[in-house]
């Protein structure tokens, strides 16, 4: 059987420092490689032989390198950069020591490894982020056209982006500069609408054959985009031992900085995927209108803490519900039946303490 080779890599955009170790010989070797010649880099890792386990910090520069290693049959471990640096024993920091630190953590089984989505999930999440950026650009264009219409004296109540509203905007006399801007904004808006439609069509095709998406879409408020974001961010769901871990993974766990008599609550951590939190917040606005339990929870909390905090808390509940539905393979109706059964069981378990009538003293405690 071939020797397992462990490699710790300090990765940068233009170069990398490799620290490798063979388990049988104990030989420690350091290399510095440039990224100018991708073919030479491929030959280097192909010539190392044996099963290769590569550890490096997660960053936005690594996807092409991860794909190269996977094509060669090597295993990739991505680590939390902040946690890796926290475990450094020395204050001196350079590329060689960073690579040695990663290798040391791998050998001691202390490497803070993070989850890597499957290639399919990475592509779907990348497309969701792409659509999100297109929608943001479209919003800028619509706001610019709205500003032009206000300057032209059109009513604020006019539905500007309907066919009739667009014709009304084009009929308004503008100065030459404003007329040019109006025409170019409208052309960009039409092109963006087409690209967003094509992107949503591609995403819809990916969801057709996925029963997990159909399962989540039975819940009010969860549509195509939110269901795709939840499924491909959480899977495999069995890696979460409880619902608290799921909430923390989505960045919905509360932050607290308290000491002695001072109590400070800093809101949610906002860790993890920003796209997932955005999709959940958008889905919550529909879910709190259609689901009775979420509606009661949202209204009760909105009266005490305000609508923004209530919306975030309801989004956290919606994420936990989605996790339970995926984990136990329940649709919305089955989830509701289980929730009712659990609520009745809790009520039956409560002690039956008689409540004194108004004007009557309570019975003295015994003992």
C-alpha positions, -999 to +999 in steps of 0.1 A: +000+000+000+013+035-009+024+059+017-001+086+027+014+120+021+001+150+042+006+185+028+000+218+045-002+247+021+000+284+027-020+296-003-018+330-020-031+344-052+002+342-070+022+316-051+020+288-025+043+273+001+040+235+005+051+216+036+047+178+031+053+147+052+054+110+045+039+090+073+064+061+071+097+079+065+089+111+085+105+132+059+096+169+060+100+189+028+092+225+019+086+239-015+076+273-029+056+272-061+044+299-084+010+300-101+022+313-134+027+279-149-004+257-142+010+228-161+042+227-140+020+228-109+000+199-121+031+179-128+044+186-093+014+172-075+011+143-100+047+133-093+042+131-055+025+098-058+005+079-032-027+091-016-023+128-010-042+148+016-039+185+012-049+210+039-052+248+033-071+277+045-105+285+029-104+316+007-118+329-025-085+321-044-086+283-041-115+269-063-093+264-094-066+247-072-091+225-055-104+213-089-069+206-100-062+184-070-095+166-074-087+158-110-055+142-098-074+121-073-061+139-042-082+148-011-087+184-001-093+197+034-104+233+039-098+249+073-111+279+092-084+306+087-092+324+120-092+292+140-059+280+124-042+313+133-056+311+169-038+278+174-004+291+164+022+288+191+045+315+179+039+351+172+063+352+143+043+346+111+056+338+076+046+315+048+068+286+058+056+286+094+020+289+083+024+258+061+041+239+089+013+249+113-014+236+090+005+203+086+010+200+123-027+204+130-035+178+104-011+153+119-024+159+155-060+156+142-068+191+153-072+207+119-104+229+120-119+214+089-150+230+074-176+215+052-171+215+014-203+214-006-206+189-035-198+202-070-235+202-078-243+223-047-214+247-055-228+253-090-263+259-078-253+283-050-230+301-074-260+306-098-282+318-069-255+344-060-253+354-096-291+360-098-290+379-066-264+403-081-285+407-112-315+416-091-295+442-072-283+458-105-319+458-117-330+476-085-305+503-092-318+507-127-354+509-115-345+535-089-328+556-115-358+554-138-381+563-109-359+594-102-362+604-139-400+601-138-402+622-106-380+649-122-404+648-152-434+654-130-450+620-133-472+609-104-455+588-076-485+565-077-479+555-114-470+519-120-439+528-139-427+493-149-458+480-165-463+482-202-486+513-199-462+529-174-432+524-196-451+539-226-460+569-204-424+574-194-412+573-230-438+599-241-426+625-215-403+652-231-368+652-217-336+671-222-312+654-246-290+640-217-320+628-197-335+613-229-303+593-235-302+581-200-339+570-201-333+550-233-301+533-221-317+525-187-347+509-204-325+488-227-304+476-197-335+468-178-349+447-207-316+428-210-314+422-172-350+409-171-341+384-198-310+372-180-328+368-147-355+348-165-329+325-181-312+321-147-344+312-129-352+288-158-319+270-152-325+268-114-360+255-120-346+227-142-322+217-113-351+215-089-374+194-110-358+161-101-350+168-065-376+155-040-360+176-012-370+208-030-405+196-035-407+187+002-397+221+014-420+239-011-450+224+007-443+249+035-459+283+030-434+310+020-407+286+008-405+289-030-380+278-056-351+300-047-353+298-009-357+260-010-327+256-033-306+278-010-316+259+021-311+224+007-277+231-009-264+250+021-275+224+047-269+191+030-260+166+042-283+174+072-270+145+093-239+165+100-259+187+124-265+171+158-293+195+169-312+226+158-289+249+177-260+239+154-282+246+124-291+281+137-255+289+144-244+276+109-269+300+094-257+329+115-289+332+136-274+324+170-276+353+195-244+371+206-239+382+242-211+402+259-221+403+296-200+407+327-211+409+363-241+432+364-237+445+328-258+427+302-251+434+265-269+416+237-254+422+203-279+406+180-272+376+158-237+365+148-243+368+110-219+339+104-222+316+075-240+324+042-255+359+038-274+346+008-292+320+030-302+346+055-315+370+028-336+342+012-350+332+046-359+368+055-377+371+022-395+338+026-405+348+062-425+378+050-449+353+032-447+326+058-459+347+087-491+355+067-499+319+058-488+299+088-509+304+119-481+295+144-455+317+128-481+345+125-488+344+163-451+342+171-443+371+148-471+394+161-463+386+198-426+394+194-432+424+172-452+441+199-424+436+224-392+439+204-402+455+171-408+442+136-372+438+124-362+416+154-394+397+151-387+390+114-353+377+121-366+354+149-393+341+126-366+334+099-347+314+125-378+294+132-383+288+095-347+276+091-352+251+120-384+239+105-367+233+071-340+214+088-365+191+106-385+186+075-353+175+056-339+154+084-372+135+090-385+137+054-417+154+064-439+176+043-457+206+058-489+187+067-470+159+085-448+185+103-480+203+116-494+170+129-462+162+148-462+198+162-497+194+175-490+160+190-459+174+208-479+204+221-506+182+235-480+160+251-464+190+268-498+202+281-506+168+295-473+167+313-479+200+331-490+197+368-527+204+373-525+232+399-559+246+409-561+284+403-579+303+432-609+324+423-607+362+426-612+373+462-603+339+477-569+334+493-547+308+478-543+275+497-513+275+521-483+255+510-479+222+527-449+213+547 
